[in-house]
């Protein structure tokens, strides 16, 4: 994706905080020659201290052969998007109909090297890490090899540990526009109140403040 200088994160903490609460994305794995890539929607847990992502998939998933042939993958997450009508972005000295429509969004793309986890005990640990992230209030039994209720299900899945080797992040929220135009966009998003508008407005204001 194209990332203009004004759309880059202020620091690593910005995209890491965003990713911590946007933990559903698409894993892209190179397909066989002449075929499109495999794209798998999934929940995941990002651990910035370890520089890795953990997740799991069903053993019958068709992407395993492609993943083992080429372990270099891309995990992509996009959210907080909103359509911005042209008049909102018009130059204050020009006619509203000359404004350029655009899209606002946040996106993080993580280039990774995939490591398949098949050891039952390691899979149990990986699953407990995921449940602990998504279900911190508890309520589910721990995963243990040979123990009910989840032990018998372990053979049906394979774990994935994705070693992060590169990150590209983008926050596209009119940071290069004048204050007058930004204020007009904020007012438009507030009045419209559609899906994603509140999050887009908050990103614009937060990044302008920084």
Rosetta constraint file for C-alpha pairs under 8 A:
AtomPair CA 3 CA 7 HARMONIC 6.10 0.50
AtomPair CA 3 CA 8 HARMONIC 6.56 0.50
AtomPair CA 3 CA 169 HARMONIC 7.95 0.50
AtomPair CA 3 CA 170 HARMONIC 6.26 0.50
AtomPair CA 4 CA 8 HARMONIC 6.75 0.50
AtomPair CA 6 CA 175 HARMONIC 5.83 0.50
AtomPair CA 6 CA 176 HARMONIC 6.03 0.50
AtomPair CA 7 CA 170 HARMONIC 5.46 0.50
AtomPair CA 7 CA 171 HARMONIC 5.02 0.50
AtomPair CA 7 CA 172 HARMONIC 5.12 0.50
AtomPair CA 7 CA 173 HARMONIC 7.26 0.50
AtomPair CA 7 CA 175 HARMONIC 6.92 0.50
AtomPair CA 8 CA 169 HARMONIC 6.59 0.50
AtomPair CA 8 CA 170 HARMONIC 5.23 0.50
AtomPair CA 8 CA 171 HARMONIC 6.29 0.50
AtomPair CA 9 CA 14 HARMONIC 6.11 0.50
AtomPair CA 9 CA 15 HARMONIC 6.50 0.50
AtomPair CA 9 CA 169 HARMONIC 6.57 0.50
AtomPair CA 9 CA 170 HARMONIC 6.31 0.50
AtomPair CA 9 CA 171 HARMONIC 6.57 0.50
AtomPair CA 10 CA 14 HARMONIC 6.47 0.50
AtomPair CA 11 CA 15 HARMONIC 7.49 0.50
AtomPair CA 12 CA 16 HARMONIC 6.16 0.50
AtomPair CA 13 CA 17 HARMONIC 5.93 0.50
AtomPair CA 14 CA 18 HARMONIC 6.40 0.50
AtomPair CA 15 CA 19 HARMONIC 6.01 0.50
AtomPair CA 15 CA 108 HARMONIC 7.18 0.50
AtomPair CA 15 CA 169 HARMONIC 6.61 0.50
AtomPair CA 16 CA 20 HARMONIC 6.15 0.50
AtomPair CA 16 CA 48 HARMONIC 7.40 0.50
AtomPair CA 17 CA 21 HARMONIC 7.11 0.50
AtomPair CA 18 CA 22 HARMONIC 6.27 0.50
AtomPair CA 19 CA 23 HARMONIC 6.12 0.50
AtomPair CA 19 CA 46 HARMONIC 7.60 0.50
AtomPair CA 19 CA 108 HARMONIC 7.54 0.50
AtomPair CA 20 CA 45 HARMONIC 7.87 0.50
AtomPair CA 20 CA 46 HARMONIC 6.90 0.50
AtomPair CA 22 CA 77 HARMONIC 7.38 0.50
AtomPair CA 22 CA 79 HARMONIC 7.64 0.50
AtomPair CA 23 CA 43 HARMONIC 5.82 0.50
AtomPair CA 23 CA 44 HARMONIC 5.62 0.50
AtomPair CA 23 CA 45 HARMONIC 6.45 0.50
AtomPair CA 23 CA 46 HARMONIC 7.65 0.50
AtomPair CA 23 CA 77 HARMONIC 7.88 0.50
AtomPair CA 24 CA 41 HARMONIC 7.32 0.50
AtomPair CA 24 CA 42 HARMONIC 5.66 0.50
AtomPair CA 24 CA 43 HARMONIC 4.39 0.50
AtomPair CA 24 CA 44 HARMONIC 6.21 0.50
AtomPair CA 24 CA 77 HARMONIC 6.85 0.50
AtomPair CA 25 CA 41 HARMONIC 5.68 0.50
AtomPair CA 25 CA 42 HARMONIC 5.70 0.50
AtomPair CA 25 CA 43 HARMONIC 6.55 0.50
AtomPair CA 25 CA 44 HARMONIC 7.70 0.50
AtomPair CA 25 CA 75 HARMONIC 6.71 0.50
AtomPair CA 25 CA 76 HARMONIC 5.63 0.50
AtomPair CA 25 CA 77 HARMONIC 4.57 0.50
AtomPair CA 25 CA 78 HARMONIC 7.37 0.50
AtomPair CA 26 CA 39 HARMONIC 6.09 0.50
AtomPair CA 26 CA 40 HARMONIC 5.27 0.50
AtomPair CA 26 CA 41 HARMONIC 4.30 0.50
AtomPair CA 26 CA 42 HARMONIC 6.11 0.50
AtomPair CA 26 CA 75 HARMONIC 5.67 0.50
AtomPair CA 26 CA 76 HARMONIC 5.39 0.50
AtomPair CA 26 CA 77 HARMONIC 6.58 0.50
AtomPair CA 27 CA 38 HARMONIC 7.85 0.50
AtomPair CA 27 CA 39 HARMONIC 5.51 0.50
AtomPair CA 27 CA 40 HARMONIC 5.01 0.50
AtomPair CA 27 CA 41 HARMONIC 6.32 0.50
AtomPair CA 27 CA 42 HARMONIC 7.27 0.50
AtomPair CA 27 CA 73 HARMONIC 7.11 0.50
AtomPair CA 27 CA 74 HARMONIC 5.91 0.50
AtomPair CA 27 CA 75 HARMONIC 4.47 0.50
AtomPair CA 27 CA 76 HARMONIC 6.54 0.50
AtomPair CA 28 CA 37 HARMONIC 6.36 0.50
AtomPair CA 28 CA 38 HARMONIC 5.67 0.50
AtomPair CA 28 CA 39 HARMONIC 4.57 0.50
AtomPair CA 28 CA 40 HARMONIC 6.56 0.50
AtomPair CA 28 CA 73 HARMONIC 5.80 0.50
AtomPair CA 28 CA 74 HARMONIC 5.12 0.50
AtomPair CA 28 CA 75 HARMONIC 6.11 0.50
AtomPair CA 28 CA 76 HARMONIC 7.74 0.50
AtomPair CA 29 CA 37 HARMONIC 5.48 0.50
AtomPair CA 29 CA 38 HARMONIC 5.08 0.50
AtomPair CA 29 CA 39 HARMONIC 6.50 0.50
AtomPair CA 29 CA 63 HARMONIC 7.27 0.50
AtomPair CA 29 CA 66 HARMONIC 6.88 0.50
AtomPair CA 29 CA 67 HARMONIC 6.22 0.50
AtomPair CA 29 CA 70 HARMONIC 7.79 0.50
AtomPair CA 29 CA 71 HARMONIC 7.84 0.50
AtomPair CA 29 CA 72 HARMONIC 7.40 0.50
AtomPair CA 29 CA 73 HARMONIC 5.13 0.50
AtomPair CA 29 CA 74 HARMONIC 6.87 0.50
AtomPair CA 30 CA 36 HARMONIC 7.33 0.50
AtomPair CA 30 CA 37 HARMONIC 4.55 0.50
AtomPair CA 30 CA 38 HARMONIC 6.36 0.50
AtomPair CA 30 CA 66 HARMONIC 6.53 0.50
AtomPair CA 30 CA 67 HARMONIC 7.38 0.50
AtomPair CA 30 CA 70 HARMONIC 6.85 0.50
AtomPair CA 30 CA 72 HARMONIC 7.98 0.50
AtomPair CA 30 CA 73 HARMONIC 7.15 0.50
AtomPair CA 31 CA 35 HARMONIC 5.55 0.50
AtomPair CA 31 CA 36 HARMONIC 5.61 0.50
AtomPair CA 31 CA 37 HARMONIC 4.33 0.50
AtomPair CA 31 CA 38 HARMONIC 5.90 0.50
AtomPair CA 31 CA 66 HARMONIC 5.76 0.50
AtomPair CA 32 CA 36 HARMONIC 7.67 0.50
AtomPair CA 32 CA 37 HARMONIC 7.86 0.50
AtomPair CA 32 CA 66 HARMONIC 6.71 0.50
AtomPair CA 38 CA 63 HARMONIC 6.25 0.50
AtomPair CA 42 CA 55 HARMONIC 7.82 0.50
AtomPair CA 43 CA 55 HARMONIC 6.88 0.50
AtomPair CA 44 CA 53 HARMONIC 6.60 0.50
AtomPair CA 44 CA 54 HARMONIC 5.83 0.50
AtomPair CA 44 CA 55 HARMONIC 4.93 0.50
AtomPair CA 44 CA 130 HARMONIC 7.16 0.50
AtomPair CA 45 CA 53 HARMONIC 5.46 0.50
AtomPair CA 45 CA 54 HARMONIC 5.38 0.50
AtomPair CA 45 CA 55 HARMONIC 6.67 0.50
AtomPair CA 45 CA 129 HARMONIC 7.90 0.50
AtomPair CA 45 CA 130 HARMONIC 6.17 0.50
AtomPair CA 45 CA 133 HARMONIC 7.02 0.50
AtomPair CA 46 CA 51 HARMONIC 7.84 0.50
AtomPair CA 46 CA 52 HARMONIC 6.12 0.50
AtomPair CA 46 CA 53 HARMONIC 4.43 0.50
AtomPair CA 46 CA 54 HARMONIC 6.73 0.50
AtomPair CA 47 CA 51 HARMONIC 5.91 0.50
AtomPair CA 47 CA 52 HARMONIC 5.43 0.50
AtomPair CA 47 CA 53 HARMONIC 5.97 0.50
AtomPair CA 48 CA 52 HARMONIC 6.53 0.50
AtomPair CA 51 CA 163 HARMONIC 6.31 0.50
AtomPair CA 51 CA 164 HARMONIC 5.55 0.50
AtomPair CA 52 CA 161 HARMONIC 6.71 0.50
AtomPair CA 52 CA 162 HARMONIC 5.39 0.50
AtomPair CA 52 CA 163 HARMONIC 4.61 0.50
AtomPair CA 52 CA 164 HARMONIC 5.31 0.50
AtomPair CA 53 CA 161 HARMONIC 5.81 0.50
AtomPair CA 53 CA 162 HARMONIC 4.90 0.50
AtomPair CA 53 CA 163 HARMONIC 6.65 0.50
AtomPair CA 53 CA 164 HARMONIC 7.25 0.50
AtomPair CA 54 CA 126 HARMONIC 6.80 0.50
AtomPair CA 54 CA 130 HARMONIC 7.44 0.50
AtomPair CA 54 CA 159 HARMONIC 7.59 0.50
AtomPair CA 54 CA 160 HARMONIC 5.73 0.50
AtomPair CA 54 CA 161 HARMONIC 4.69 0.50
AtomPair CA 54 CA 162 HARMONIC 6.18 0.50
AtomPair CA 55 CA 126 HARMONIC 7.42 0.50
AtomPair CA 55 CA 127 HARMONIC 7.69 0.50
AtomPair CA 55 CA 130 HARMONIC 7.15 0.50
AtomPair CA 55 CA 159 HARMONIC 6.11 0.50
AtomPair CA 55 CA 160 HARMONIC 5.25 0.50
AtomPair CA 55 CA 161 HARMONIC 6.68 0.50
AtomPair CA 56 CA 127 HARMONIC 7.75 0.50
AtomPair CA 56 CA 157 HARMONIC 6.76 0.50
AtomPair CA 56 CA 158 HARMONIC 5.74 0.50
AtomPair CA 56 CA 159 HARMONIC 4.23 0.50
AtomPair CA 56 CA 160 HARMONIC 5.32 0.50
AtomPair CA 57 CA 61 HARMONIC 6.90 0.50
AtomPair CA 57 CA 157 HARMONIC 5.65 0.50
AtomPair CA 57 CA 158 HARMONIC 5.73 0.50
AtomPair CA 57 CA 159 HARMONIC 6.55 0.50
AtomPair CA 57 CA 160 HARMONIC 7.74 0.50
AtomPair CA 58 CA 156 HARMONIC 6.03 0.50
AtomPair CA 58 CA 157 HARMONIC 4.32 0.50
AtomPair CA 58 CA 158 HARMONIC 6.28 0.50
AtomPair CA 59 CA 64 HARMONIC 7.98 0.50
AtomPair CA 59 CA 155 HARMONIC 7.83 0.50
AtomPair CA 59 CA 156 HARMONIC 5.41 0.50
AtomPair CA 59 CA 157 HARMONIC 4.62 0.50
AtomPair CA 59 CA 158 HARMONIC 5.66 0.50
AtomPair CA 60 CA 156 HARMONIC 7.97 0.50
AtomPair CA 62 CA 66 HARMONIC 8.00 0.50
AtomPair CA 63 CA 67 HARMONIC 6.04 0.50
AtomPair CA 64 CA 68 HARMONIC 6.14 0.50
AtomPair CA 65 CA 69 HARMONIC 6.21 0.50
AtomPair CA 66 CA 70 HARMONIC 6.19 0.50
AtomPair CA 67 CA 71 HARMONIC 5.07 0.50
AtomPair CA 67 CA 72 HARMONIC 7.78 0.50
AtomPair CA 67 CA 73 HARMONIC 7.93 0.50
AtomPair CA 67 CA 114 HARMONIC 7.51 0.50
AtomPair CA 71 CA 113 HARMONIC 5.41 0.50
AtomPair CA 71 CA 114 HARMONIC 4.96 0.50
AtomPair CA 71 CA 115 HARMONIC 7.38 0.50
AtomPair CA 72 CA 111 HARMONIC 7.26 0.50
AtomPair CA 72 CA 112 HARMONIC 5.80 0.50
AtomPair CA 72 CA 113 HARMONIC 4.71 0.50
AtomPair CA 72 CA 114 HARMONIC 6.39 0.50
AtomPair CA 73 CA 111 HARMONIC 5.95 0.50
AtomPair CA 73 CA 112 HARMONIC 5.33 0.50
AtomPair CA 73 CA 113 HARMONIC 6.24 0.50
AtomPair CA 73 CA 114 HARMONIC 6.87 0.50
AtomPair CA 74 CA 109 HARMONIC 6.63 0.50
AtomPair CA 74 CA 110 HARMONIC 5.60 0.50
AtomPair CA 74 CA 111 HARMONIC 4.64 0.50
AtomPair CA 74 CA 112 HARMONIC 6.06 0.50
AtomPair CA 75 CA 109 HARMONIC 5.72 0.50
AtomPair CA 75 CA 110 HARMONIC 5.14 0.50
AtomPair CA 75 CA 111 HARMONIC 6.57 0.50
AtomPair CA 75 CA 112 HARMONIC 7.51 0.50
AtomPair CA 76 CA 107 HARMONIC 7.32 0.50
AtomPair CA 76 CA 108 HARMONIC 5.88 0.50
AtomPair CA 76 CA 109 HARMONIC 4.42 0.50
AtomPair CA 76 CA 110 HARMONIC 6.37 0.50
AtomPair CA 77 CA 107 HARMONIC 5.59 0.50
AtomPair CA 77 CA 108 HARMONIC 5.38 0.50
AtomPair CA 77 CA 109 HARMONIC 6.47 0.50
AtomPair CA 78 CA 105 HARMONIC 6.94 0.50
AtomPair CA 78 CA 106 HARMONIC 5.77 0.50
AtomPair CA 78 CA 107 HARMONIC 4.43 0.50
AtomPair CA 78 CA 108 HARMONIC 6.73 0.50
AtomPair CA 79 CA 105 HARMONIC 6.08 0.50
AtomPair CA 79 CA 106 HARMONIC 5.63 0.50
AtomPair CA 79 CA 107 HARMONIC 6.67 0.50
AtomPair CA 80 CA 104 HARMONIC 7.64 0.50
AtomPair CA 80 CA 105 HARMONIC 5.40 0.50
AtomPair CA 80 CA 106 HARMONIC 5.96 0.50
AtomPair CA 80 CA 196 HARMONIC 5.25 0.50
AtomPair CA 80 CA 197 HARMONIC 7.71 0.50
AtomPair CA 80 CA 199 HARMONIC 5.57 0.50
AtomPair CA 80 CA 200 HARMONIC 5.71 0.50
AtomPair CA 81 CA 103 HARMONIC 6.94 0.50
AtomPair CA 81 CA 104 HARMONIC 5.15 0.50
AtomPair CA 81 CA 105 HARMONIC 4.04 0.50
AtomPair CA 81 CA 106 HARMONIC 6.79 0.50
AtomPair CA 81 CA 196 HARMONIC 5.61 0.50
AtomPair CA 81 CA 197 HARMONIC 7.52 0.50
AtomPair CA 81 CA 199 HARMONIC 7.95 0.50
AtomPair CA 81 CA 200 HARMONIC 6.44 0.50
AtomPair CA 82 CA 103 HARMONIC 5.83 0.50
AtomPair CA 82 CA 104 HARMONIC 5.14 0.50
AtomPair CA 82 CA 105 HARMONIC 6.62 0.50
AtomPair CA 82 CA 195 HARMONIC 7.56 0.50
AtomPair CA 82 CA 196 HARMONIC 5.60 0.50
AtomPair CA 82 CA 197 HARMONIC 5.83 0.50
AtomPair CA 82 CA 200 HARMONIC 6.52 0.50
AtomPair CA 83 CA 101 HARMONIC 7.66 0.50
AtomPair CA 83 CA 102 HARMONIC 6.22 0.50
AtomPair CA 83 CA 103 HARMONIC 4.70 0.50
AtomPair CA 83 CA 104 HARMONIC 6.34 0.50
AtomPair CA 84 CA 88 HARMONIC 6.88 0.50
AtomPair CA 84 CA 89 HARMONIC 7.74 0.50
AtomPair CA 84 CA 101 HARMONIC 5.63 0.50
AtomPair CA 84 CA 102 HARMONIC 5.24 0.50
AtomPair CA 84 CA 103 HARMONIC 5.73 0.50
AtomPair CA 84 CA 104 HARMONIC 7.03 0.50
AtomPair CA 84 CA 185 HARMONIC 7.65 0.50
AtomPair CA 85 CA 89 HARMONIC 7.27 0.50
AtomPair CA 85 CA 99 HARMONIC 7.96 0.50
AtomPair CA 85 CA 100 HARMONIC 7.37 0.50
AtomPair CA 85 CA 101 HARMONIC 4.69 0.50
AtomPair CA 85 CA 102 HARMONIC 6.79 0.50
AtomPair CA 86 CA 90 HARMONIC 6.44 0.50
AtomPair CA 86 CA 96 HARMONIC 7.37 0.50
AtomPair CA 86 CA 97 HARMONIC 6.76 0.50
AtomPair CA 86 CA 98 HARMONIC 7.08 0.50
AtomPair CA 86 CA 99 HARMONIC 4.25 0.50
AtomPair CA 86 CA 100 HARMONIC 4.30 0.50
AtomPair CA 86 CA 101 HARMONIC 3.79 0.50
AtomPair CA 86 CA 102 HARMONIC 7.16 0.50
AtomPair CA 87 CA 96 HARMONIC 4.49 0.50
AtomPair CA 87 CA 97 HARMONIC 5.62 0.50
AtomPair CA 87 CA 98 HARMONIC 7.02 0.50
AtomPair CA 87 CA 99 HARMONIC 4.86 0.50
AtomPair CA 87 CA 100 HARMONIC 7.22 0.50
AtomPair CA 87 CA 101 HARMONIC 7.55 0.50
AtomPair CA 88 CA 96 HARMONIC 7.48 0.50
AtomPair CA 88 CA 99 HARMONIC 6.90 0.50
AtomPair CA 88 CA 181 HARMONIC 6.99 0.50
AtomPair CA 88 CA 184 HARMONIC 5.99 0.50
AtomPair CA 88 CA 185 HARMONIC 5.44 0.50
AtomPair CA 88 CA 188 HARMONIC 7.07 0.50
AtomPair CA 89 CA 99 HARMONIC 5.11 0.50
AtomPair CA 89 CA 100 HARMONIC 6.11 0.50
AtomPair CA 89 CA 101 HARMONIC 7.11 0.50
AtomPair CA 89 CA 181 HARMONIC 5.90 0.50
AtomPair CA 89 CA 182 HARMONIC 7.92 0.50
AtomPair CA 89 CA 184 HARMONIC 7.75 0.50
AtomPair CA 89 CA 185 HARMONIC 7.00 0.50
AtomPair CA 90 CA 94 HARMONIC 6.69 0.50
AtomPair CA 90 CA 95 HARMONIC 6.98 0.50
AtomPair CA 90 CA 96 HARMONIC 5.23 0.50
AtomPair CA 90 CA 97 HARMONIC 7.31 0.50
AtomPair CA 90 CA 98 HARMONIC 6.09 0.50
AtomPair CA 90 CA 99 HARMONIC 3.70 0.50
AtomPair CA 90 CA 100 HARMONIC 6.74 0.50
AtomPair CA 90 CA 181 HARMONIC 7.21 0.50
AtomPair CA 91 CA 95 HARMONIC 7.54 0.50
AtomPair CA 91 CA 96 HARMONIC 7.57 0.50
AtomPair CA 91 CA 99 HARMONIC 6.78 0.50
AtomPair CA 91 CA 181 HARMONIC 7.16 0.50
AtomPair CA 92 CA 180 HARMONIC 7.48 0.50
AtomPair CA 92 CA 181 HARMONIC 7.33 0.50
AtomPair CA 94 CA 98 HARMONIC 6.99 0.50
AtomPair CA 95 CA 99 HARMONIC 7.59 0.50
AtomPair CA 103 CA 172 HARMONIC 7.86 0.50
AtomPair CA 104 CA 171 HARMONIC 7.89 0.50
AtomPair CA 104 CA 172 HARMONIC 5.27 0.50
AtomPair CA 104 CA 173 HARMONIC 5.44 0.50
AtomPair CA 104 CA 174 HARMONIC 7.87 0.50
AtomPair CA 104 CA 200 HARMONIC 6.77 0.50
AtomPair CA 105 CA 170 HARMONIC 7.92 0.50
AtomPair CA 105 CA 171 HARMONIC 6.20 0.50
AtomPair CA 105 CA 172 HARMONIC 5.45 0.50
AtomPair CA 105 CA 173 HARMONIC 7.05 0.50
AtomPair CA 105 CA 200 HARMONIC 7.20 0.50
AtomPair CA 106 CA 169 HARMONIC 7.71 0.50
AtomPair CA 106 CA 170 HARMONIC 5.67 0.50
AtomPair CA 106 CA 171 HARMONIC 4.54 0.50
AtomPair CA 106 CA 172 HARMONIC 6.27 0.50
AtomPair CA 107 CA 169 HARMONIC 5.67 0.50
AtomPair CA 107 CA 170 HARMONIC 5.24 0.50
AtomPair CA 107 CA 171 HARMONIC 6.65 0.50
AtomPair CA 108 CA 167 HARMONIC 7.13 0.50
AtomPair CA 108 CA 168 HARMONIC 5.84 0.50
AtomPair CA 108 CA 169 HARMONIC 4.31 0.50
AtomPair CA 108 CA 170 HARMONIC 6.46 0.50
AtomPair CA 109 CA 167 HARMONIC 5.79 0.50
AtomPair CA 109 CA 168 HARMONIC 5.16 0.50
AtomPair CA 109 CA 169 HARMONIC 6.22 0.50
AtomPair CA 110 CA 164 HARMONIC 6.42 0.50
AtomPair CA 110 CA 165 HARMONIC 7.51 0.50
AtomPair CA 110 CA 166 HARMONIC 5.82 0.50
AtomPair CA 110 CA 167 HARMONIC 4.65 0.50
AtomPair CA 110 CA 168 HARMONIC 6.53 0.50
AtomPair CA 111 CA 164 HARMONIC 5.95 0.50
AtomPair CA 111 CA 165 HARMONIC 5.63 0.50
AtomPair CA 111 CA 166 HARMONIC 4.94 0.50
AtomPair CA 111 CA 167 HARMONIC 6.20 0.50
AtomPair CA 112 CA 162 HARMONIC 5.54 0.50
AtomPair CA 112 CA 163 HARMONIC 5.14 0.50
AtomPair CA 112 CA 164 HARMONIC 4.39 0.50
AtomPair CA 112 CA 165 HARMONIC 5.25 0.50
AtomPair CA 112 CA 166 HARMONIC 6.94 0.50
AtomPair CA 113 CA 162 HARMONIC 5.60 0.50
AtomPair CA 113 CA 163 HARMONIC 5.07 0.50
AtomPair CA 113 CA 164 HARMONIC 6.65 0.50
AtomPair CA 113 CA 165 HARMONIC 7.04 0.50
AtomPair CA 114 CA 160 HARMONIC 6.64 0.50
AtomPair CA 114 CA 161 HARMONIC 5.97 0.50
AtomPair CA 114 CA 162 HARMONIC 4.55 0.50
AtomPair CA 114 CA 163 HARMONIC 6.28 0.50
AtomPair CA 115 CA 160 HARMONIC 5.83 0.50
AtomPair CA 115 CA 161 HARMONIC 5.12 0.50
AtomPair CA 115 CA 162 HARMONIC 6.14 0.50
AtomPair CA 115 CA 163 HARMONIC 7.53 0.50
AtomPair CA 116 CA 158 HARMONIC 6.90 0.50
AtomPair CA 116 CA 159 HARMONIC 5.85 0.50
AtomPair CA 116 CA 160 HARMONIC 4.86 0.50
AtomPair CA 116 CA 161 HARMONIC 6.43 0.50
AtomPair CA 117 CA 122 HARMONIC 6.84 0.50
AtomPair CA 117 CA 123 HARMONIC 6.30 0.50
AtomPair CA 117 CA 158 HARMONIC 5.97 0.50
AtomPair CA 117 CA 159 HARMONIC 4.49 0.50
AtomPair CA 117 CA 160 HARMONIC 5.62 0.50
AtomPair CA 117 CA 161 HARMONIC 7.00 0.50
AtomPair CA 118 CA 122 HARMONIC 7.39 0.50
AtomPair CA 118 CA 123 HARMONIC 6.55 0.50
AtomPair CA 118 CA 158 HARMONIC 5.63 0.50
AtomPair CA 118 CA 159 HARMONIC 6.38 0.50
AtomPair CA 119 CA 123 HARMONIC 6.10 0.50
AtomPair CA 120 CA 124 HARMONIC 6.20 0.50
AtomPair CA 120 CA 145 HARMONIC 6.36 0.50
AtomPair CA 120 CA 154 HARMONIC 6.56 0.50
AtomPair CA 120 CA 155 HARMONIC 7.62 0.50
AtomPair CA 121 CA 125 HARMONIC 6.37 0.50
AtomPair CA 121 CA 144 HARMONIC 7.31 0.50
AtomPair CA 121 CA 145 HARMONIC 6.23 0.50
AtomPair CA 122 CA 126 HARMONIC 6.17 0.50
AtomPair CA 123 CA 127 HARMONIC 6.11 0.50
AtomPair CA 123 CA 154 HARMONIC 7.32 0.50
AtomPair CA 123 CA 158 HARMONIC 7.27 0.50
AtomPair CA 123 CA 159 HARMONIC 5.72 0.50
AtomPair CA 124 CA 128 HARMONIC 6.21 0.50
AtomPair CA 124 CA 143 HARMONIC 5.23 0.50
AtomPair CA 124 CA 144 HARMONIC 5.92 0.50
AtomPair CA 124 CA 145 HARMONIC 6.94 0.50
AtomPair CA 124 CA 154 HARMONIC 7.55 0.50
AtomPair CA 125 CA 129 HARMONIC 6.31 0.50
AtomPair CA 125 CA 143 HARMONIC 7.41 0.50
AtomPair CA 126 CA 130 HARMONIC 6.48 0.50
AtomPair CA 126 CA 159 HARMONIC 7.10 0.50
AtomPair CA 127 CA 131 HARMONIC 6.20 0.50
AtomPair CA 127 CA 143 HARMONIC 7.01 0.50
AtomPair CA 128 CA 132 HARMONIC 5.91 0.50
AtomPair CA 128 CA 142 HARMONIC 6.51 0.50
AtomPair CA 128 CA 143 HARMONIC 6.31 0.50
AtomPair CA 129 CA 133 HARMONIC 6.32 0.50
AtomPair CA 130 CA 134 HARMONIC 6.29 0.50
AtomPair CA 131 CA 135 HARMONIC 5.32 0.50
AtomPair CA 131 CA 136 HARMONIC 7.34 0.50
AtomPair CA 132 CA 136 HARMONIC 4.99 0.50
AtomPair CA 132 CA 138 HARMONIC 7.27 0.50
AtomPair CA 135 CA 139 HARMONIC 7.89 0.50
AtomPair CA 141 CA 149 HARMONIC 7.47 0.50
AtomPair CA 143 CA 147 HARMONIC 7.56 0.50
AtomPair CA 143 CA 149 HARMONIC 7.86 0.50
AtomPair CA 143 CA 150 HARMONIC 5.67 0.50
AtomPair CA 143 CA 151 HARMONIC 6.38 0.50
AtomPair CA 144 CA 148 HARMONIC 7.71 0.50
AtomPair CA 144 CA 150 HARMONIC 6.98 0.50
AtomPair CA 144 CA 151 HARMONIC 5.53 0.50
AtomPair CA 145 CA 150 HARMONIC 7.93 0.50
AtomPair CA 145 CA 151 HARMONIC 4.73 0.50
AtomPair CA 145 CA 152 HARMONIC 7.68 0.50
AtomPair CA 145 CA 154 HARMONIC 7.61 0.50
AtomPair CA 146 CA 151 HARMONIC 4.68 0.50
AtomPair CA 146 CA 152 HARMONIC 6.37 0.50
AtomPair CA 147 CA 151 HARMONIC 4.82 0.50
AtomPair CA 147 CA 152 HARMONIC 7.30 0.50
AtomPair CA 148 CA 152 HARMONIC 7.02 0.50
AtomPair CA 150 CA 154 HARMONIC 6.80 0.50
AtomPair CA 153 CA 157 HARMONIC 7.37 0.50
AtomPair CA 154 CA 158 HARMONIC 7.87 0.50
AtomPair CA 171 CA 203 HARMONIC 7.89 0.50
AtomPair CA 173 CA 200 HARMONIC 7.13 0.50
AtomPair CA 173 CA 203 HARMONIC 6.76 0.50
AtomPair CA 173 CA 204 HARMONIC 5.19 0.50
AtomPair CA 174 CA 182 HARMONIC 6.85 0.50
AtomPair CA 174 CA 204 HARMONIC 6.94 0.50
AtomPair CA 175 CA 204 HARMONIC 7.12 0.50
AtomPair CA 175 CA 207 HARMONIC 7.25 0.50
AtomPair CA 175 CA 208 HARMONIC 6.58 0.50
AtomPair CA 177 CA 181 HARMONIC 6.16 0.50
AtomPair CA 177 CA 182 HARMONIC 6.27 0.50
AtomPair CA 178 CA 182 HARMONIC 6.17 0.50
AtomPair CA 179 CA 183 HARMONIC 5.98 0.50
AtomPair CA 180 CA 184 HARMONIC 6.38 0.50
AtomPair CA 181 CA 185 HARMONIC 6.27 0.50
AtomPair CA 182 CA 186 HARMONIC 6.16 0.50
AtomPair CA 182 CA 204 HARMONIC 7.83 0.50
AtomPair CA 183 CA 187 HARMONIC 6.18 0.50
AtomPair CA 184 CA 188 HARMONIC 6.14 0.50
AtomPair CA 185 CA 189 HARMONIC 6.12 0.50
AtomPair CA 186 CA 190 HARMONIC 6.11 0.50
AtomPair CA 186 CA 201 HARMONIC 5.75 0.50
AtomPair CA 186 CA 204 HARMONIC 7.77 0.50
AtomPair CA 187 CA 191 HARMONIC 6.12 0.50
AtomPair CA 188 CA 192 HARMONIC 6.00 0.50
AtomPair CA 189 CA 193 HARMONIC 5.95 0.50
AtomPair CA 189 CA 194 HARMONIC 7.67 0.50
AtomPair CA 189 CA 197 HARMONIC 5.33 0.50
AtomPair CA 189 CA 198 HARMONIC 6.92 0.50
AtomPair CA 189 CA 200 HARMONIC 7.89 0.50
AtomPair CA 189 CA 201 HARMONIC 6.40 0.50
AtomPair CA 190 CA 197 HARMONIC 7.11 0.50
AtomPair CA 190 CA 198 HARMONIC 6.88 0.50
AtomPair CA 190 CA 201 HARMONIC 7.46 0.50
AtomPair CA 192 CA 197 HARMONIC 7.51 0.50
AtomPair CA 193 CA 197 HARMONIC 5.65 0.50
AtomPair CA 193 CA 198 HARMONIC 6.66 0.50
AtomPair CA 194 CA 198 HARMONIC 7.76 0.50
AtomPair CA 196 CA 200 HARMONIC 6.12 0.50
AtomPair CA 197 CA 201 HARMONIC 6.06 0.50
AtomPair CA 198 CA 202 HARMONIC 6.22 0.50
AtomPair CA 199 CA 203 HARMONIC 6.28 0.50
AtomPair CA 200 CA 204 HARMONIC 6.30 0.50
AtomPair CA 201 CA 205 HARMONIC 6.27 0.50
AtomPair CA 202 CA 206 HARMONIC 5.87 0.50
AtomPair CA 203 CA 207 HARMONIC 5.95 0.50
AtomPair CA 204 CA 208 HARMONIC 6.05 0.50
AtomPair CA 205 CA 209 HARMONIC 6.09 0.50
AtomPair CA 206 CA 210 HARMONIC 6.43 0.50
